[in-house]
Amino acid sequence: MKLLTKNSDYAIRAIVYLARHSGCFVSSREIAKSESIPLLFLRRILQVLIRERIVLSREGVYGGVKLDRPVARLSVADIIRIVQGDIQLSECMFRKRICLNHSHCALRKRINNIKKKVIHEFENLTIKSLLRKN
């Protein structure tokens, strides 16, 4: 069970960094150094965020990346879905096959209820709210 992947963590940290430098283009090297994110990982993540129009990029001496969306409308759930797909708590898999008890598992029903609550919390957690906590 992995709620957040390393890529999601890096993406959220990079976006929070960009939000703190709102309106300015920042180099990926600066973000990587400041947030202790491996540069190659960060560049791949930024390419995804650029493609999804979360981040805007510009080449050149005064280039770099900056946020292309208001932080109040950008949730942690949005970032997780873009970077790693749907939020999962359990895949109900055993040796790469669906569990035989899948359809009537009491634990699975509880996990799904917890998953709904976690998704709700991530959807209500905006990048703007993360800025206030730091």
Secondary structure, 3 states (H helix, E strand, C coil): CCCCCHHHHHHHHHHHHHHHCCCCCECHHHHHHHHCCCHHHHHHHHHHHHHCCCEEEECCCCCEEEECCCHHHCEHHHHHHHHHCCCCCCCCEECCEECCCHHHCHHHHHHHHHHHHHHHHHHHCEHHHHHHHC
